[in-house]
Amino acid sequence: MPVVVVESPAKAKTINKYLGSDYTVLASYGHVRDLPPKDGSVDTDNEFDMKWEVGTDSRKHVKAIADALKEDNELILATDPDREGEAISWHLQEALTKRRSIKKDTPVSRVVFNAITKSAVTEAMQNPRQVDMPLVEAYLARRALDYLVGFNLSPVLWRKLPGAKSAGRVQSVCLRLIVEREMEIEAFKPVEYWSVKALFDTPRGQTYEARLVKLAGNKLDKMDLTNATQAELAVQAITSRALSVQSVEAKPANRNPSAPFMTSTLQQEASRKFGMGARQTMSTAQRLYEAGYITYMRTDGIDMAPEAVTAARDAIADRYGAEYVPDSPRMYKNKAKNAQEAHECIRPTDMTKDASQLRIEDDQRKLYDLIWKRTIACQMAAARLERTTVEVGSDDGQVGLRATGQVVLFDGFMRVYEEGRDDVADEDDKRLPQVMQGEPAVFAKTSLSDQFAKATGEAQVTEGAKIAKEAILSENEAVLALQHHTQPPPRYTEATLVKRMEELGIGRPSTYASIVTTIQDREYVRKDKNRLIPEEKGRIVTIFLLNFFRQYVGYEFTANLESQLDHVSAGDSDYKELLAKFWRDFSAAIGETSELRISEVLDKLDEALAPQLYPPREDGTDPRICPKCGTGQLHLKTSRTGGFVGCGNYPECNYTRPIAGEGAQGEEKLLGTDEGDEIWLKDGRFGPYVQRGEVTPENKRPKRSSLPQVRHGGWPKENTTFEQALKLLSLPRHVGDHPEGGKISANLGRFGPYIMHKLPDAEKPTYVNVKTWEEMFDIGMNHAVQLLADKRANPGRGRGTAAKPLRELGEHPDGGVMAVYEGRYGPYVKWEKVNATLPKETKPEDVTVEMAVELVNEKAAKKGTKKKAAPKKKAATKKTTTKKAPVKKAPAKKAAES
C-alpha cells in the first residue's frame, strides 16, 4: 500500500475516504522543518546554504511516516497545490531521505488536486509528477530573504529603539501603509462646504428630492458654497422662483456580476459582510476545503473550470429559471502574475448544494454561503436597470436642481448576491416616482428637518461620512441647506488593507493573513471597531525604517522583489543570484546603522517627525516649549513601550505625551482640582490611570488608581470624567464590619473589581470578584456577606480547585481533551498542561477543534512541551533464572544512525 502524505488530519481523513484501504494516508501537520532561530541558519558566505532542522512537535509525525514506509515502500506527496505545499513536499522528501527511510528503490511522486473530491483525487493519482524545483527554489528564496531581514534588522531595532520587537520584510511595508494613513488623518485640515436640497410633490401626490446643481446661471460644484451666507442666499434663490420639470431622461443600463472569489477578494468580502479577520477567514476556508466542500482557497486566479461553469449554469436554471442563465457562459481572465502558481477560483465543489444542505459549524456555513452565492451569481444574467435623471429649474435659467434614481427592470444576478462596499454608498440607487416633463415642481408640504436630524445622527457614527454640523431651513421647510466638512481618508480595515497590498503588488495569497496578523501580534497595530490603528511603537519603528532603511520598506522595491520571486518560481531566474544581489546592499545598510548611537538615531527621528510632533499652537507660542514647566524643550524619547515626547528638564519635569500629539489617546490630562490636589489622567506601563497630585520629593508615591477595563463596566480613557476619577481614588471602600469580625472592603485590582474580607482566625483573606466597577460602590453589607459565605462554602476557581470549562471541544489528535476556559488574561484553550490564549478578535463560541489544535500545537512548540509517552509494560519474567548474554556495544557510527 503506498503511503500518501497530506498536511492535516482532517484532509487525511477526507482523502482516505476516497482512496480506501489500498492506501495509507498520513498527515505531516504542516511544515516539518524550519530554519533554527539562531545566527548562521542562512550561510551568506557559502552560497546561502540553509541549515534546516525538524521541529520538536514534528518529529513524531516524520517518524510515523518513516515507520509506514518500512511496510509500504512507496511515497506519494499530496500536499497543497501552491508554493508552500510544494515546499512541504520537498522538506518531507529531504527529511525522510536523511533518515534513510527513502531508499534508492523507493518510488516518490507528487500529486496535486484543486479540490478534495473523489473525481479530483482519483484523477490526480493517475497523473503523478516529481516535486517542482522552481517552485521550491522560490520558497527557499522567500524564506532566506525573510530570515536575513528579520534576523539582521531586528537586533538593530532592539539596540536603537527600546520596546521594538522585530521587523519583517513584508510586514514592515504593511505597517508603513497603516502609519502613513494615520499621519494623513492627523495632518488633515477639514474644509467647510454646504449643500442644498429641496423636496417636491408631484401632481399625483408623490414626493421626490432634488439637489442644487446650478446657481446664478452657473454650474455648481460640490464645494462651491463655502459658508452659511452663501447657502442662505441659495435657499432664497430657490424659494423665490417658480420651478418646473425641465426634462426627464431615462436610460437603460446593465450591471454585471463580480468575478468569482480569489484569496484577497474573499478576505475583503468576509470582512465587509461578517467582520471576519483575514486569519479567521482563511482558517474557516481551510476547514471547508479539507472537508471537500470548496476548491483550494489560496489562489490569485479567477478562472473557472469548464465543467464547473456548466454545473453552475445548470444549477441556476433549476433554481431560478432559464431567464437567469445568460446566452453564453461568462469567462473570467486569470489575473495571476505567475501562471505557474495560478489556480482555479474559490468555488463550491458541488454547485447544487447551498449552505442549508450542509451540516457544518456556523462560521463555515456563513463563509460557504458567501462563496456559493458569489459563484452562482458570477454565471447569472446581468441585472437590467433604468437610470432616471430629472432636471428641475426656473424659467430664467438662474436655478437648477437634479434628482436621480433607478428602477430595477430585471434583477438578474442581484437576486442571489451583491458585492459589499468599503465606502459610503451613493444616493443614486433610490427609486423615483413618476415625474412628467413640463409639470410644475411644487414644494412639498413635508418638512426636511426630520431628514436633517436623521442624517446628522447617522453621519456622526459613520467614518468617512459627510457630517452635517448646522442647517438652514426655508420658511416652508421644503428647502434645506446642510453644512458639511471634508473628511480625512478612513483608517484601513483588514479588507481595505489587503486590497491596497494587492494593488501595490505586495505579498501573495498565501501571505496576506499572516502579514496582517503578525503586525497585530507584535502590538504595532491594534484593531478597534474593525479599523487598524498604529500604536506608538509601530509609528516609531516605521519612521526609523523610513529614515535608515527606506529602500527596504519601499512599495516599489517590495513589489519588484515579489516579481523577481515569481520569475524564480517560473524557472526563469536563479534564486541564489537574487539573494546575493539583495544581501550585498542590505548588509552594508545594516553595518552603517549599527555604528550609530541611540542619541543620533533619536535626533534624526525627532527632526524627521517635527511637523507631526510639534505642530503650531493656536496661541503662537513655541510648540517645542514644555506646556507644563514652561522652560524645558520637548524631545522625542523611547521606552520599552514605544516612542513618546518628553520634557528635556526630566526628572524635574515629568511631562510626557504620545507621538500623535496633544489631545491624542495617551496624553496626560488635568481633570480638575480636589482639596488643593490636582487630579491627573495618565498612561502607564499597565494602561491608563488617575493620580492625585504630582510626584515630588515629599510625595514620592502619590495616590493612583487604574481605570476599570471595559469588560468590567469600564470606559475608554478619553471618556474619563473628574467625578469618576475621584471615585476611583477613594478606593478601597469600606463596605462595613463583618458579623464574625473584620472589615469588608471593596477595591479595583489587577483582575477587576472585588470585595475582600479576612476572618480573625484565618491565615489569608477571602476575595470575591464582582461583575462591574459600579458594584464596588453599590454593594451593601447583606449582599457582601452572602457572596463571601458562598465563596468560602464553594471556593470555585480558587487555587487547587478545577475550573469549569466554557466549552468542551473534543479530543486532540495526540490524545487528551481540549476545552475553552475563562482566564485572568481572557479566554484560552487548555490541552493537558498547555494553555493557549485566544486571539483578541476570537470569541470562545467561535473556536473550532481545528483552530484549537493549531493554537495548542503552536504554544507547545514554543514551550518545548511534549506529551509524556505511556509507560511501557514490563515483559513477563520467567520463574527460572537464566544467565544473561553479554551485551555488545554498537559502533559509534551505527549508534548515531539509529
N, C-alpha and C positions, 0 to 999 in steps of 0.2 A: 504493500500500500504506500503510495507516495505521500510525503509529508508536505502539507500546504501551510504556509505561514502568512498570517494577516496581522494587522495592528492590534485589534481589540477583541476581547472575548465575545462581545455582542456580535461583531462582524463574523467571528469564527463560528458562532452558533448558527447564524443565518446561512452561511455558506455550507456548513456541514449538513444542513437540512437538504440542500440541493445536490451535494456530491454523494451523500450516502456513506455506507460503510466501506467503500472501496478506497477512501482517503482518510488520512489522519490530519485534522485541521487544528492548528495551534495558534496562539496569539503571542506576539512579541511585546505587547503593551507599549507601543510607540517605539521611539529610538532606543537602541540597546547600548550605543556608545556615544561618548561626547568627549570634547577636549577638557582635560583637567584644568580647574581654575587656578593655575599657577604659571609662573614665568617659564617660557620655553616650550609651551604646548604647540606653538607655531614657530618653527626654527627659521628665522628670517635670513640666517647665514648659510642655510643648507637647502636652497631652493624651496623654501616654505614647507618643509617636511612637517607633517602634522602628527602629533602623538595622541592616539586615542586610547580610552580605557572604558571597559564595560562598567556601567553604573552598578552600585551596590544592589539596588532593587531589581536590576535587570539580569543579574547573574543566574537566578533560579529559572528565569524564562529561557535564557540561552541554553542552560543545562537541560531543560525539559525538551527543547528541540533537538539538542545533541543526543539525548537518550533515545528519542524516537527514531533518529537516523540510524541507530545501531540495529534496529529491527527492519526499517524500510529505507533502503539506500537510494532514495530519490528525493530531491528537494524542489518544491515549486514555490516561488516567491510571489505572493499575490497582494502586495501592499498597494496603497492608494495610487491612482494614475496621475501623479504630478511629480515635481522635482523633489519634494520632501519624501514622497513614497518611494521614489527611485533610490534616494539616499538610504532609506531604512533597509531596503533590499540589499544594497551594496554593503552596508555595515554588517548585516546578518551573514552574508556570504563570507566577508573578510573574517569576522569573529569565529565562525564555525570552521573555516579553513585553518585558522591559527590554533584551534583546539584539536585539529586533525579529525574533526567529525565529518568534514567533506574530504573524501579521498579522490585519487585520480580517476577512479571509475564511477564516482557519484554524479549522476546527471543532475545538473542545476539549470532551471529555466525560470523565466519571468513571465507572468501573465498579468494583464490589466483588463478591467471592466469598468465602464462608466456608471453602471447601476448594478445593484446586488439583486438580480432576478435570475431565475433558473435559466432562461434563454441566454442572458448575457454572460453568466458564469460558465455555462456549457460551451458557448462559442469561444470564450477566452481560453479555456482549457485545450481547445483544438488548434489554437494559434499561439503557441509559446514563442518566446524570443529570449535573447540574452539581456542582461542589465544594460541600460542605455548610458554609456560612459560620459557622453557630452552633458547629459542632464546631471549626472553625479558630479562632474567637474564644476558645473555652475553652482551646485550646492557647496562644494568644497571652497570655491572662491568666496561665496557669500559668507560662509561660516568663518573663514580665515579673516575676512575683512571685519566682520563684527567683533571677532576676538581681538584683532590688532587695535581697533579703535577703542573698544571698551577697556582692554587690559592696559593700554598705554595712556589713554586720556583720563580715565577715572582717577588714577593716583595723582595726576596733576590737579584735578578738581579738589581732591581731599586735602592736598597741601595748601592750595591757594585760596580755596573757598570753604572754610569750615561749615559743615552742615550739608554740603553737596554729597549726594550718594554715589552716583555714577553717571556715565554718558554713553549713549549708544549711537551707532552710525545713522540709522533712520529715525529712531526715537527723538534724537536731538532736533532734527529738522521738523518733525511733527510738533514738538514743544515750541519751536520758534514760531510756527503758524499761530498757535494759541496766544503766545505772549505778544506778538506783533498786533494781533487783533485787539487785545486788551489795551495796548498803547494807543491804537487808533481810537478806541472808545473814550479813553481818558483825555486825548488831545482834541476830541470833537467839540466844536462850538455850535450850539443849536442856533438855527436861523428862524425867525418868526415869519409866518405867512398865513394868509386867510383864504378860505374857500367859501363860495356862496351857492346855495341850492334853494330850489323852490318846489312847492307841492301844488299840483294842478288836478282839477276834477274834469273828467270827460263828460260830454252830454249824456252819456249812458250811466253816470253815477259811479264810475270807477276812478281810482286815484293813481297818479304816477309822479315820479320825482325826476327833476332835471337839474343839472349843474351849470353854472355860468361859464361860458366859453368865449364870450365876445362882449366887450365894453367900450363905449365911445367909438364904435365902428372898427375897433382893432381886435385881433385875436388875443385872447387872454391865456397866458401860460400859467402853469401850476403855481408859481411863486411870485406872480406879478403884483398881487395885493399884499403889501408888506406891513400894514398897520391897521388899527381899528378904524381910523378916519377914512381910509380908502375903502375899507369893507362896508362902512356905513353909507358912504356915497353910492357904492354899487347896489346896496339894498334899495336905496331911494330911487336909483335909476330904473330898477326892475318894477317896483311898485307904482311908479308914476306913469307907466306906459301901458297901453292896451297891447296885449300879446296874442299871437295866433300861431297855429301849427304851420310852419313854412314848408316842411317836407317830411315824408315818411318813406324810408328806404329799407326794404327787406332783402337781404342777400342770403342765398343758401350757402351752407358751409358743411364740411365734413370734418369729423375728428377721428383720428386713427388710434388704435390701442398702442400701449407701450410695448417695447420688446420684452421677451421673457427674462427672467432673473439671471444675473450672474452674481458673483460673490458681493461686490460692492453695492449693487442696487438692492439686493436682498437685505443687507445690513441697514441701508438707508431707510427702506420702507418699513422694516420691522421696528426701527427706532421711531419713525413718524407715527405709525399706527398703534404700536403696543408699548413704546418706551423701552424696548429691549436694547441692551448694550450689545456691542459687536461680539464680545466674548460669549454672552448668553445666546445670541442668535446662532453663532457657529456651533456651540455645544449642542443646542437643540437640533439644528440641521444635521449634525453628525449622527445623532441617535436615529433620526428619520432615515438617513442614508443606510446605516448599518442594519436597520430593520427591513430594508428593501423597498421603502415607500417612495424615495426620491432618488434622482441621479446625483452624481458626485457634486458636492457643494463648494469646492474651492476651484473656481473657474473664472476666466475672463472672456469666455466665449458666449455668444448669444444665439448661435445656430441650433436648430433642432433636427434630429434625425428624421428622414422622410417617413419612416413608419410611425414616429411619434406625431408628426403633423397630421397624417391620415387618421390616427386614433383620436386626436383632438377634434378634428372636423366631424368625425362620426359621433363623438360624444355631444358636440354642440347640436347637431341635427336631432339626436334622440331627445335631448333635454329641452331645447328651446325652439326647434323648428327649422326648416330648411332656409327660411328668410334670413336667419342669423349666420349662415355659412356663406362666406364670400365666394365669388365665381372661381377664383384661383387661390391656391394656398399662399399664405404670407411667408416670405423667406427673409430672414434677418441675417445681415452680414456679420461675420466674426470680427470683433474689434481687438482681438489679442495682438500684442506687439510681437509675439513669437508663436508662429503657427504650431510649432512642435509641442508647445505646452498648452495649446488651446484644447478645451474640451467642449462638450455639448453644454447647453444652458442648464440651469437648475430647473427641473420639472418633475412631475409625478411619474412613476414608472407605469401606473395604470390610470389612464385618463377617465375611466368610468367610475372610479371611486373618489367621492368627495370626503371631506373630513368627518361627516356624520356616520360614515360607514366603517371607520377605523376605531379600534379600541386602543387609544393612546392617551398619554397624560395631557393636561390642559395646555401647557406651553407648546408641546408638539402639535396639538390639534390646531392652535391658533396659527402657528407658522405653516403647517401643511395646508390649511385653508387658504392662506395668503398665496402660497406657491401654486396651488391648484387653480385658484381664480385667475391669477396673472397668466398662467399658461393657457388656460381655456380662452381667456379674453384676447390674447395675442393672435389667435386664429379666427376671431369673430369678425363680422362685418363692421364697417365704420359706422359711427353714430352720425345721423343726418340732423343738422340744426338749421334754424333760420335766425340770423342775426338782424335785429331791427334797430335802426337809428332814427330818432325823432328830433327834428330841429324846430325849436320854438324861438320866435323873435318878434321884434317890434317893426312896425311899418317903416319907421325912419332908418332902420338898419343900425341903430346905436347899441341895441342889446340883443344878445343871442344866448340861448340855453340849449343843452343837449341831453336827451335821455337815451340810454342804451339798454338793450336786453336781448334775450334769446329765447327761442322756443325749441324744444326737442321734438322733432318730427318722427324720428325713429331712434330708439335708444341704442341699438346695436350692442357693442361690447360693454357699454355702460350699464347694461342690465346685470352684468356679473361683477365688474370691477372698475374702479377709477384710481389712478395713482395719487398718492398723497402729495402735499406741497410743503416745502420748507418755509415759504414766505406767506405773508398775509394775502388771502385771495382777493381778486378784483371784484368790483361790484357789477361787472358787465354780465354776470351769469343770471341776474334776476329776470323774471318774466314781466313783459309789459302788457298792459291791457290794450284793447283795440283803440287805436288813435287814427283819426282821419285828417288828411291834408286839408288846410283851409279853415278848419273849425277853430273857434276861439279857445285860447288857453286861459281858463278861468282859475283864479287862485282857490285852493281847496279851503274848505271850512275846518278841516282837521289841523290841529297845531303841530308844528315841528319840534316844540320844546321837549316833548317826551322822547323823541328820537335823539335829541341832543344829550339828554340825561343818560340814555341807554348807551350811546356811543362813547360818552365820556367815561362811564363806569367800566366798559369793556376795554377801552383803549389803555386805561391805567395799568391793567394787568397783562397786556399783550406786548411782549418785547418787540420792538421794531414797528409798532403801530403808530399812526398819526394821533398824537394826544391833543385833544381839544381842551384848551385852558379856559377860554371865555367864549361867549356867543352874543350875537346881536340879532334880535328878532324884529321883524316888521310889526306894524301895529296889528295886522290881522293874523300874525304868527304863521303865515304861509311861506314866508321867505326868511331864510336863516343864514347868517354868516358865522363861520366857525374859525376860531383861532387855532393854528397848529404850530408845531415846532419840528424842524427836521430832526430825525433820529440817527444816532450813531449806528454803524453796522452791528448786527446782532452777534452775540457770542456764538461760538461753534457748538453744535450738538455733535454727538458721535456720528450721526448721519451726515451732516454737512461737512464735518472734518474728513471723513472717508471720501466724500465726493470731491473735496478740494485736493486731497492727496492723489486721487485718481486723475484729476485734471492736470496736475503737475507731473505725473508720471513717477511719483514716489511710492515705493512699496509695491507689493503684488498681492493677489487674492489671499494667499496663504498667510500673509503677514499683517494685514490690517488690524485684525482683532488683537493680536499680541502687542502691537505697537501702542494702540490706544490704551490697553490695559496696563502696560508697563509704566507709562508716564503717570498714571494714577497710583499704581502700587508704590512708586518711588516718592509719592507725595509732592511731585512737582505741579500737579494739576488736581483740582477737586471738581466733583460734579455736583451741581446744585440746580434743582428743578430741570434736570436733563441738559443743562448748559455747562460747558467746560470752562473753568476759571483758573488762571495760573496762580499758584502760591508764590510767596516771596522768594523761596529758594529756587523755584522754577524760573522766575524772572532773572535772578542774578546769574544762574547757570547759562541762560540764553545770551545775556549781554556779554558775559565772559567769552563764550564761544564765538560770538559775532565779532568781538574785538581781537581775539588771538587765534581763532581757527575759522575765520569767516568762510574760507573756501569749502570747508568740510560740513558746514551747515547751509551751504548754498542750495537753493532749489534746483537750479540748472545742473550743478555738479552732481547732485544726488540722482537726478533723473538720468543724466548721461551714464552714470555708473550702473544704474539698473539696465539701461540699454546694452551696455557692454556685457553684462551678465547674461542677457538674452542671447547675444552673439555667441557666447561660450556654450550655452545650452543647445544652440543650433549647430554646434561643431565648427563655427567659423572663426573662433579665436582661441588662443592658448591662455588658460586661466593663470598660469604662473607669470606670464608676461604682464597681465593685468595687475597682479599682486605686486610685482616688482616696481612697476611704474607708480602705483599708489604709495607704497611703503617709502620710496626714496624721498618724496616730498613731505609725507606725513611725519616721518621720524625727525626730519630737520625742524619742522614746526614744533614738535614736542620738545626737542633739545633747546630751542630758543626760549620757550616759555618756562621751562623748568628752572632756568637760571634767574628768573625774575623774583624779587622779594614780594611778600604779600602786600606791603605798603605801596609798591609800584603798581601792582595789579589793581588795588582799590582806588588809587589816584586816577588810573586810566579809566576805570569804570565810572568813577564819580564824574569825570569830565564828559564821558560819552552819554551819561544819563542826566546831565544837568538840566536840560529842558523839561524832563519829566519830574525830576526830584525837586527842583526849585523854580516852579512857575511864578510869574509876577504876582505880587499880592495886591489886593484891592486898595489898601491904604498907601501904596507906593514905597513901602519900606523894603530894605534889602531882604530878599527871600532866603538868603543863607544865614541870617542872624537868628539865633535860637529864640523862639517865641516865649520861652519860659524864663530864662535868666536875662535875656536881652543883650548879652555881651558875647557869648560863645558862637563860633562858626559851626554850621551844620556840615557833617561829613557822612559819606557812605561807609557803613561798617558791616561786618558779618559776624554771625554766631552759628552755632550748630543747628539752629532752627531756620536759618536763612539770612538774607540781607535786610538791613534796615538803615534808617537815617538817625544819627545821634548827635548830641551836642559835643563839641570839642572840649568843653570845660569839665567833662566827666573826670573824677567822681563828684566834684562839687555840684554839678548839674546833671541829673539823670534823665533828661528829656529824650524820648525816642518816638519815632513814628514809622509807619511802613513805607516801603518804596512807592506805593500807589499814591502817596501824598496826604495832606491834611484832610480830614474828613473821611478817609477810607477806613475800611474794616481793619482793626488792629491799632489805630491811633489811641493814645491815652487822652482821656477827656475829663474835664472837670464838670461833675454833675451838680454840685452845689456846696453849701457850707452848713454844717450842723454843729452847734455848740462850739463854734470857733475853729472846727476842723474842716479842712477841705475833703470832700468825698470824690475820689477819683475812680474812673473806669479804665482798666489797663489790660494789656495782654501779657501772659506769662508762658513759660515753657509747657505748662499743663492746660493752657487755654485762657480765656478771659476771666477777669476777677475784679472785684471792687475793693477799694482800700481807703481807710480813714487816715488822713494826714499824709505827710511825706516822710521818707527815711532821713533822719538827722542823727548826729552823734548822740543826742539824748534819747531819741526814739528809733533805735536800730531795727525794731521789728514792729511796724505799725499793724493795726488790726486789718485782716484781709478775709475775704470770703469768695470762693469760686462761684461762678454763675451756674445754676442748675442746668443739666442737659435737657435738650428738647424732649427726649423720650421720658423725662421725669416731670413734664409740665413746664419746662423752661422756655426760653425765648432767644432769638438772635441777639448778639451783643449790641448791635446798633439800636435795638428797641429798649434797652435798659433805662429805667426811669430813676430819678432821685429817691422816690419813695421805696422802690424795690431794693435799691442799694442799702438804704437804712435798715430795712427788714432783714436783709442778709447779714449785715454787720452786727445785728443784735443777737445773732446765734452764738452759742447754743441757748435755746429757750427752755426755761424751767417749766415743765408741764405741771408738776405737783409732787407731793410726797406719797410714796407707795405705802399701802396699808401694812406691809410686812417690814417696813423700814427702808431707808434710802430714797434718793431723789430720782425722779423720771425726767429725762431731758430729751429734747428734740434737736437735731442738727443735720447739716448737709455734709456728707462725706464723699470720699473718692468714688464710691459706687452708688451714689444717690442719697436721697433723704432717708432718715432713720430716726427711731427712738431708742433710748438706751437706759438700762437700769441695772444696778448691782445690789444683790441681796447682801445683808450684813455678813453672812457666813459663807458667801460664795467666793471662789478663787477669781473668777472672771465675770465681767458684766454680760448681760444678755442684750443682743442687738436685734431689732426688728425693722426691716425695710418698710417704708410707706410709699405709696404709689406716686404722689406728686409733691412738689415743694410747698404748695399751699397747705397740705395736710400737716406739715411740721408746725404751722401756726394755728391751725384749726382744731387739731386733735385734742379731745378732752380727757380727763382722768379715767372715766369709766372705760372708754374705748381703748386707751393705752394699757390699762391693767389687763384687759381681756386679751389684747394682742400679745402681751408679754407672757401671760399664762398659757396661751395656745402654743407659743414658741417653745416654752420650757417643757410642755407635755409632748410636743412633737417637734424636735429640732429641725426637721425638714432638711434643708440643704446645708446644715451645719457640718463642720469637719467630721469625717468618719461616717457620714450618712450618705447613702447613694441618692443622687438626684434623679428626678423623673424626667424622661425624655419628652421633648415637644413632639417629635415624630420618630417612629422606628422605620428605617429604610430597607432593612433586609441584610442578607449575607454579603460579606466581602468575598471576591473570587478566591482569596487565600484563606478563607475561613474566618469566622468571628462576625458578630452582629455590628452593624453601623446604625447610629441614631443621631438626631439633631437635639442639642441641648441649649438652654439659655445660660450664658456665662456672664461673668463680670464685664468682659470686654465685648459683649454681643454674642449672638448665636454661633455655635460651632458644631462640627461633625466629630463624633467620637468613635474610634475603632480601636478596641483593646487599649493600649497605652498612648495612642496617637490622638491628639486634639488638633483639628484644623479649623481655624476661624473662617467663617463665610465671607466672601467678598462683600464690600459695603452695599452694593446695589441688589444683592440677592436676599430674598426673604426665605425664612425656613420652609414655608409651604411650597416654594419653587424648586427646592433641592430634589434632584433625582438620584437614583442609585449610581448611574454613570458619573455624574458630577461629583458625588461623594467619594467614589473610588479615586477619581483624579486628584481631589483635594488631599485626601489622607495619604495617597502614594507620594505626592509631591512633598508633603510635610515629613513623611517618614524618611524620604531620601535625604532631605536637608539635615535631619537629626541623626541619620545613620541608624535608624531604628529597624530592627529585624524581628520578625516573629519567631519565637522560640520553637525549634523543632520538637515534635513529640518524642518522649524518651523511648529509646529502643528497648524492645523486650529482650530480657536475658534468655539465652539458649538454655534449654533444659539440660541439667547436669546428670550424668550417669552416676549411679551409686558406686561403681567400681572406679578406682582412681587409675589413671594411666599417665605414663611419663610423657610430658610434652616434648615435641621435637624442637630443637633449637631454631629460632627464627633467624633467617638470613636477611641481612641488611641490603636494601636495594641500592644500586649505584646512584650517585648524586644526580646524574643526568636524568635517569629514569624517574627518580623520586620527584624531580622538578616537573617533569612532563605530566605525571599523574596528578 
